[in-house]
């Protein structure tokens, strides 16, 4: 039928047919005044800027060379690390405490032996979520040993335990302060917002500069990266406590402390568990990335293997990371669902009795294997997958990289993507005069937000030029833009299919679950095997990392469209395509904008890490600075990454969503 489905200006409402195009919608939402003001500003500023900076290159007069002062800072730190009171009595004690804590956990894991650790992990999973997850947990830990990665797995797990505990304590303290004080909440909100959009790589060099290369620097970087989700969700849980319950508790004459422990915290338990889940996943991701600054464990195995392009060794170290991520995600997720459903333990071993049995069983198993002299994973129980994986990779080089009939090979795809997409986008950005880039950034940020948003975005982008890495940053930006475009095309298409078919959603769910729990580092392994090294592989890893989030958000947004609007359009004879185009997509606009924002943030995080596989630009500068102890290059690159992430967040995150995050 030719009748168009109704669309409305208010979500969920049903009214007359609206045939307005994107421009009319933009004018109606943001007002003609903004566009007119932007046009007038452009008409005045563009000729002046063109006359003043005709070359278009970032002016040297507006550049500050930080290489020498940062080099002086690094030299001072190295010279005084063993003598200055700040390092001896403050940073030194922190560093020693971290080393001793991680070592203590590691020794406990070794003392328990492989059998005790497997039994303990399986019994915890059993108490939280039942037999199926217990079997999955035992199998996952067993596979870590089978791959010959038992000791590195225990090293990573020890670092994880201490990092998560520190992140949870710090996050809860900040969350309590923000949840109980409006002033503290307003102060912390922009800080937490900013920290959550910064790529993980940007934390490494400043921490390594103060604490040196090693476990303390890795753990501090992990805590800084993983604590914000706990802080934010704790604050939101406390502030979102049911008003009626709080009034009833207050009317009983309780003190503020009693209200906190008897009402606020119990009411916020779902948010607290979600915060714990997010903190664990982010801590694992960062603990692996922190191998670049001496974190050791599984991440170090992957990092060393990627450096020598040894795909087999990288996969052997990467699989245990994935297994750990899946197990930790399932266990904490099951705990949250159990509390959320108010489930009661109906088993014979209820509550404390069940946990006592689990603890005693773990100790018995550990002691039995200790007395038998079998604490270490048996050498005969290992499988070397590196050689067959590398053999398969060599076969792919010979048969799949190039020369495949009709479709071509992966090397051909990589070359075409580089020459047909990455190079033109990079050349186009670098061709644009610097002031026109700032004008475009200001326009996008103001149209989607406010003048404050635009000012923040322009200052962040301008800071990149001041640092003297304008062209390198535009190269990184071109990779982000190209990868985000592909991510959105693929993610929206699959998300729409999943939203319109429950069968497709069910088939995708386990795949998306696994992909979303994999740390960023792991995505580099398959792309190296498929595409070798270069900018295209870095973009491919970023796309693979970001697509699952876009699919999930798109599917959720389309499924949550007001059923009344859908029924009304259907009753008017709208086709399925008309419903999607004129009802679902317009009403799901805020959710789709969130998907765009998340795609940008996630892609940037992996594009920067892609410096390890030939991505170049800012990611390479950070890596070079860490490897060569060149603070001038590394820290400038890290600051530029921060500025780029802040700018991209501001031009893709609408004001309404920003307010919602802080609500």
Secondary structure as UniProt FT lines:
FT   TURN            11..12
FT   HELIX           22..30
FT   HELIX           32..52
FT   TURN            54..55
FT   HELIX           60..62
FT   HELIX           67..80
FT   TURN            81..83
FT   HELIX           85..86
FT   HELIX           87..91
FT   HELIX           92..129
FT   HELIX           131..146
FT   TURN            147..148
FT   HELIX           150..180
FT   HELIX           182..197
FT   HELIX           200..203
FT   HELIX           204..211
FT   HELIX           215..239
FT   HELIX           243..251
FT   TURN            252..253
FT   HELIX           256..259
FT   HELIX           260..264
FT   HELIX           265..267
FT   HELIX           269..289
FT   HELIX           290..293
FT   HELIX           297..307
FT   TURN            308..309
FT   HELIX           311..340
FT   TURN            341..342
FT   HELIX           351..371
FT   TURN            372..373
FT   HELIX           379..381
FT   HELIX           386..399
FT   TURN            405..407
FT   HELIX           410..417
FT   HELIX           418..422
FT   HELIX           423..431
FT   HELIX           434..448
FT   HELIX           451..466
FT   TURN            467..468
FT   HELIX           470..500
FT   HELIX           502..517
FT   HELIX           520..522
FT   HELIX           523..531
FT   HELIX           535..559
FT   HELIX           563..571
FT   TURN            572..573
FT   HELIX           576..579
FT   HELIX           580..584
FT   HELIX           585..587
FT   HELIX           589..609
FT   HELIX           610..613
FT   HELIX           617..628
FT   HELIX           631..652
FT   HELIX           655..662
//
